[in-house]
Amino acid sequence: MVILRLPEEIEKIRRSNLIVAEILNELKEKVKPGIATIELDVIASELARKKGVSPAFKGYRGYPFSLCTSVNFEVVHGLPSDRVLVEGDIISLDFGVYYKGYYGDAAVTVPVGNVSPEAARLMEVTEEGLYDGIKEARAGNRLGDISAAVQRRVEAAGFSVVRDFVGHGIGKNLHEEPQIPNYGIRGRGVELKAGMVLAIEPMVNEGTHKVRILPDGWTVVTEDVKLSAHFEHSVAITDNGPDILSKIQ
């Protein structure tokens, strides 16, 4: 069941998401060659504590960390570890919080020092795909309009969208209906209505769209071991168009 949130609820979801955005901005500044991904998790946990919020992912379905750190060919759900980032890596930082009954969730992919032109282009196109999808998050449109917009941007650039993992609704639960694929057909799917809050999150691969899960049970990687990028915003659908809740104005 798709839930329509009241304006006062959307403001509470916005507050959670702004905290996520603040923490992600601080984490981005820490991404440099020589830092271990577990250090980023510790920083994220400490920032959440200082802001009086709970990390949303820790303990969720048994996930053991506060932050997802997915490096290079890791798509999503990468586990923080002693792995040290090196020049030329790219890393997805996916973070969420729970605050006063509502969740926030966002992600960004960050270069580690200087990266290859191919990696830079992959990140650029993935973020463009996110914003193309957000533009379609309007009352009266269909869910497939978001999905098709993401897919069109990504595939026109020669990349592929991950099909096994999708975006989602968000609010009192971290994952709510509807599921939001990053591929689809315009005019298909549920009608979008004011009050919906959607976590739109393109996961884009340099090569094949096919992925697999590592034996750790969490880390999703590209089947061909080529690069992947991931961007995410939580967005409210309003009578005045899409409202990005996880973006600091």
Secondary structure, DSSP 8 states (H G I E B T S, - for coil): ------HHHHHHHHHHHHHHHHHHHHHHHH--TT-BHHHHHHHHHHHHHHHT-EESSTTGGG---SEEEEETTEEE-----S-B--TT-EEEEEEEEEETTEEEEEEEEEE-SS--HHHHHHHHHHHHHHHHHHHT--TTSBHHHHHHHHHHHHHHTT-EE-SSS-EEE-SSSSSEEEEE-SS--TT-SSB--TT-EEEE--EEESS-S-EEE-TTSS-EEETT---EEE-BEEEEEETTEEEETT---
